[in-house]
Amino acid sequence: MKKTIITTVSRTALALALGWSASAALAGEIDSIAILAPEMGTDMGWNQQGVDAAKAAGAATGVEVVVAENLGYGDVRPTMRELAGDGADLLIAHASGYNTAAPEIGAEMGVPVAIVDSPDKLAAGTIADYTASGSDGAYLAGRLAAKMTRTKVVGIVVSGEPPSWNNMSVAFAEGVKAENPAVEVRYAVIGPAAYSDAAGGKRVTEAVIASGADIIFGEGNGSSFGMLQAVETTPAVDGGKAYFIDVIGDKTSIDKGFLLSSVVWDLTPVYTAMINDLKAGTYGSHNYDINLADGSLHLLKTANIPDDVWASVQEIQAQVASGAIVVEKKYDADSVHAMVTTVEAN
């Protein structure tokens, strides 16, 4: 395990240094949280957004943050026990594959946990879910893609079919069809849990581009780097450039002119709310989400989007934010498959 400790002065250290009793000094206080990420927090995606948001939330609330990263997708129970034993007041299990182990270890160690993709496990004082829907942003991405496609075919490439990916895939497809019903939506899955499979991301994206798509909506974590590489090196069927719409993070710093946009998630307000709820004694009374209204969810503007197209998308965003357009959340894979044409890439 690679563990990075964000150095701060905890309230415990202050209390001991001043000769106070820990129980008196720390009553109702939250001193530290820990986030567990399956990959490195430098992926410009899910892991980095989670790690960066935890640090920002910790800084905003005066709470120490411990980062355990690159843990993989196997059994993380020993790491969770270690972090809880070291005094973490909240374990943020930042992977859908951790949503069984985290509640178990939380109950065993008496530590509240935050999980994803299991909103039904909400439990007062102990468990809350932050399955970030992202659907409103994905809908806007679909409207953008339909406005800009030349071939009238767009593609969705996913690294798996967890609820959060399914929800955005449906919303993207709905956005495409709302903008232009004649645009086709092709769809391909790299694998059942191919989140870090960059080579697979490249291979499958190449196949979707070959099927006619000139804009790819990619949901992949580490595999998204392969998707972007495929877009950079594979012309569309009309001979022009293909473009990539990312999710969660911002790859502008490595873009070579092929990044069209990204559905960016900022989890800082989510983690900040968790910490404040823990302090208030209301943790586990509700789950958490991201939204357009507070900026925790937004569509990235790049130089590849013409000003008139962006202005049109912003008008649509205002309609979504106001409730004039309602994007229904659907988390099952069947809902995705009903709206797309599957491309076999193996």
C-alpha positions in Angstrom: 0.0 0.0 0.0 1.2 3.5 -0.8 0.0 5.9 1.9 0.5 9.6 1.6 -0.1 11.7 4.8 -1.1 15.3 4.4 0.7 17.0 7.3 -1.4 19.2 9.5 -1.5 19.9 13.2 -4.4 17.8 14.5 -6.6 18.9 17.4 -5.3 15.9 19.4 -1.7 17.1 19.2 -2.8 20.6 20.3 -4.8 19.2 23.2 -1.9 17.1 24.4 0.6 19.9 24.0 -1.5 22.2 26.1 -2.2 19.6 28.8 -5.9 19.3 28.1 -7.7 16.0 28.3 -8.5 14.6 24.9 -12.1 13.9 25.7 -12.8 17.5 26.9 -10.9 19.1 24.0 -12.3 17.0 21.3 -15.9 16.6 22.2 -17.9 16.8 19.1 -14.9 17.4 16.9 -13.7 15.6 13.8 -9.9 15.5 13.6 -9.0 13.3 10.6 -10.6 11.6 7.6 -9.1 9.1 5.2 -9.7 8.5 1.6 -9.0 5.1 -0.1 -8.4 5.3 -3.9 -7.9 2.3 -6.2 -5.4 4.1 -8.4 -3.0 7.0 -8.1 -4.4 10.4 -7.3 -2.8 11.8 -10.4 -5.0 10.3 -13.1 -6.8 13.5 -14.1 -10.0 11.6 -13.4 -11.9 9.8 -10.6 -9.0 9.2 -8.3 -7.4 12.6 -8.6 -10.8 14.4 -8.2 -11.4 12.4 -5.0 -8.0 12.9 -3.5 -7.8 16.6 -4.4 -11.4 17.2 -3.1 -10.6 15.4 0.2 -7.5 17.6 0.7 -9.5 20.8 -0.1 -12.4 19.8 2.2 -9.9 19.0 4.9 -8.2 22.4 4.5 -11.6 24.2 4.5 -12.7 22.5 7.7 -9.4 22.2 9.6 -9.3 18.4 9.4 -6.3 16.2 8.8 -6.5 14.1 5.6 -4.8 10.7 5.1 -4.6 9.5 1.5 -4.3 5.8 0.8 -3.9 5.4 -3.0 -3.1 2.9 -5.7 -4.8 0.2 -3.6 -6.2 -1.7 -6.6 -9.6 -3.4 -6.7 -9.0 -6.3 -4.4 -9.6 -6.7 -0.7 -8.8 -3.4 1.1 -10.1 -4.5 4.5 -6.6 -4.6 6.1 -5.9 -1.0 4.9 -9.3 0.1 6.2 -8.6 -1.4 9.6 -5.2 0.3 9.7 -6.6 3.7 8.9 -9.5 3.3 11.4 -7.0 2.1 14.0 -4.9 5.2 13.4 -7.8 7.4 14.3 -9.6 8.3 11.1 -13.0 9.7 12.0 -14.4 8.9 8.5 -13.3 6.4 5.8 -14.1 7.5 2.3 -14.2 4.3 0.2 -13.6 5.9 -3.2 -14.4 2.9 -5.5 -17.6 1.0 -6.1 -15.7 -2.2 -5.4 -15.2 -1.1 -1.8 -18.9 -0.7 -1.0 -19.1 -4.1 0.7 -15.9 -4.0 2.7 -16.3 -0.5 3.9 -19.6 -1.0 5.8 -18.2 -4.2 7.3 -15.0 -2.5 8.6 -16.9 0.6 9.7 -19.2 -1.6 11.9 -16.2 -3.6 13.1 -14.1 -0.5 14.0 -16.9 1.9 14.9 -16.0 4.4 12.2 -18.5 6.1 9.8 -17.9 5.3 6.1 -18.7 6.9 2.8 -19.3 4.7 -0.2 -20.4 4.9 -3.8 -22.9 3.0 -6.0 -24.9 1.7 -3.0 -27.4 4.5 -1.9 -29.7 1.9 -0.3 -27.1 1.2 2.4 -27.7 4.6 4.0 -27.6 4.2 7.8 -27.9 6.9 10.5 -24.5 7.8 12.0 -22.6 5.2 10.1 -23.0 5.0 6.3 -23.7 7.5 3.5 -23.4 7.2 -0.2 -22.1 9.7 -2.7 -23.0 8.1 -6.0 -22.4 11.3 -8.1 -25.0 11.1 -10.8 -23.4 13.5 -13.3 -26.5 13.0 -15.4 -27.2 16.7 -16.0 -23.7 17.3 -17.2 -23.8 14.2 -19.4 -27.0 15.4 -20.9 -25.4 18.7 -21.8 -22.4 16.8 -23.3 -24.9 14.9 -25.5 -26.5 18.1 -26.7 -23.0 19.4 -27.5 -21.9 16.2 -29.3 -25.1 16.2 -31.5 -24.5 19.9 -32.4 -20.9 19.2 -33.5 -20.8 15.8 -35.1 -20.1 15.8 -38.8 -20.8 12.1 -39.4 -24.0 12.1 -37.5 -22.7 9.3 -35.4 -21.3 9.6 -31.9 -19.9 7.0 -29.5 -19.9 6.0 -25.9 -17.0 4.0 -24.6 -17.1 2.7 -20.9 -14.7 0.8 -18.7 -17.5 -1.1 -17.1 -21.2 -0.7 -16.3 -21.4 0.6 -12.7 -24.5 2.7 -11.8 -22.7 6.0 -12.2 -21.5 5.2 -15.7 -24.9 3.8 -16.7 -26.6 7.0 -15.5 -24.3 9.2 -17.5 -24.5 7.0 -20.6 -28.3 7.2 -20.6 -28.3 11.0 -20.1 -25.7 11.5 -22.8 -27.8 9.5 -25.3 -30.9 11.4 -24.3 -29.1 14.7 -24.8 -28.0 13.5 -28.3 -31.5 12.5 -29.3 -33.1 15.7 -27.8 -30.8 17.8 -30.0 -31.0 15.7 -33.1 -33.0 12.4 -33.3 -31.1 11.5 -36.5 -27.8 11.2 -34.8 -26.8 7.6 -34.0 -25.2 6.6 -30.7 -22.8 3.7 -30.8 -21.7 2.0 -27.5 -18.9 -0.3 -26.4 -17.7 -1.7 -23.1 -14.0 -2.4 -22.6 -14.6 -5.0 -19.9 -16.5 -5.7 -16.7 -14.1 -3.6 -14.5 -11.5 -2.3 -17.0 -11.1 1.0 -15.2 -7.3 1.2 -15.6 -7.0 -0.6 -18.9 -5.5 2.1 -21.1 -4.6 -0.4 -23.9 -8.2 -1.7 -23.9 -9.5 1.8 -24.0 -7.5 2.6 -27.1 -8.5 -0.6 -28.9 -12.2 -0.3 -28.2 -12.3 3.4 -29.0 -10.6 2.8 -32.3 -13.3 0.3 -33.1 -16.1 2.8 -32.3 -14.5 5.5 -34.4 -14.2 2.9 -37.3 -18.0 2.3 -36.9 -18.6 5.9 -37.8 -18.3 8.0 -34.6 -16.4 11.2 -34.8 -17.1 12.2 -31.2 -16.4 9.8 -28.3 -17.9 10.2 -24.8 -15.5 8.3 -22.6 -16.1 7.0 -19.1 -13.1 5.2 -18.0 -10.7 6.4 -15.2 -7.2 5.3 -16.2 -8.5 3.7 -19.4 -9.6 7.1 -20.6 -5.9 7.9 -21.5 -6.1 5.1 -24.0 -9.4 6.5 -25.3 -7.8 10.0 -25.8 -4.8 8.4 -27.5 -7.1 6.6 -30.0 -8.9 9.8 -30.8 -5.5 11.5 -31.4 -4.3 8.9 -33.8 -7.5 7.6 -35.5 -9.2 9.8 -38.1 -13.0 9.7 -38.4 -14.5 7.9 -41.3 -14.9 11.2 -43.2 -11.2 11.8 -42.9 -11.5 14.6 -40.4 -10.5 14.8 -36.7 -12.3 12.8 -34.1 -12.9 14.4 -30.7 -13.1 13.3 -27.1 -15.5 14.2 -24.3 -14.1 13.2 -21.0 -15.7 12.8 -17.6 -14.9 13.7 -14.0 -11.5 15.4 -14.6 -9.8 17.9 -16.8 -7.1 16.7 -19.3 -6.6 20.1 -20.8 -2.9 20.1 -19.7 -2.1 17.1 -21.9 -4.5 17.8 -24.8 -3.1 17.9 -28.3 -6.2 19.5 -29.8 -8.6 16.6 -29.6 -10.3 17.3 -26.3 -13.8 18.7 -27.0 -15.0 18.9 -23.4 -15.4 17.1 -20.1 -18.2 16.5 -17.6 -16.2 17.8 -14.6 -17.0 16.6 -11.1 -15.8 18.7 -8.1 -16.4 16.6 -5.0 -15.1 19.3 -2.6 -18.6 20.4 -1.6 -19.6 16.8 -1.1 -16.8 15.9 1.3 -17.1 19.3 3.1 -20.8 18.5 3.7 -19.9 15.1 5.0 -17.4 16.6 7.5 -19.9 19.2 8.6 -22.6 16.6 9.0 -20.3 14.5 11.2 -19.6 17.5 13.4 -23.4 18.2 13.6 -24.2 14.6 14.4 -26.4 14.3 11.3 -24.2 12.0 9.2 -26.1 9.2 7.6 -29.4 11.1 7.4 -29.0 11.6 3.7 -26.9 10.7 0.7 -24.8 13.2 -1.3 -24.7 14.3 -4.9 -23.2 16.8 -7.3 -25.2 19.4 -9.2 -25.0 22.3 -11.7 -26.3 24.9 -9.2 -23.3 24.9 -6.9 -20.7 24.3 -9.6 -19.8 20.8 -8.3 -20.9 19.6 -11.8 -20.0 21.5 -14.9 -19.2 21.2 -18.6 -15.6 22.1 -19.6 -15.2 24.9 -22.2 -12.3 24.3 -24.6 -11.0 26.1 -27.7 -12.5 23.3 -29.8 -16.1 24.5 -29.1 -17.2 27.5 -31.2 -18.6 30.4 -29.3 -22.1 30.2 -30.8 -22.3 26.5 -29.9 -21.1 27.1 -26.4 -23.7 29.9 -25.9 -26.4 27.5 -27.0 -25.3 24.9 -24.6 -25.2 27.4 -21.8 -28.9 28.3 -22.6 -29.7 24.6 -22.3 -27.8 24.4 -19.0 -29.9 27.2 -17.6 -33.0 25.2 -18.5 -31.7 22.1 -16.8 -30.6 24.0 -13.7 -34.1 25.7 -13.4 -36.0 22.4 -13.8 -37.5 23.4 -17.2 -35.6 20.3 -18.6 -35.6 17.3 -16.3 -33.0 14.7 -16.8 -34.2 11.4 -15.3 -31.7 9.3 -13.4 -31.4 5.7 -14.6 -28.7 3.5 -13.2 -29.3 0.2 -14.9 -27.4 -1.2 -17.9 -30.6 -2.2 -19.7 -31.7 1.4 -19.9 -28.4 2.2 -21.7 -28.7 -0.7 -24.1 -32.2 0.4 -25.1 -30.9 3.7 -26.4 -27.7 2.7 -28.2 -26.2 0.4 -30.9 -23.5 -1.8 -29.4 -20.2 -2.1 -31.2 -18.3 -5.4 -30.7 -14.7 -4.5 -30.4 -13.1 -7.8 -29.3 
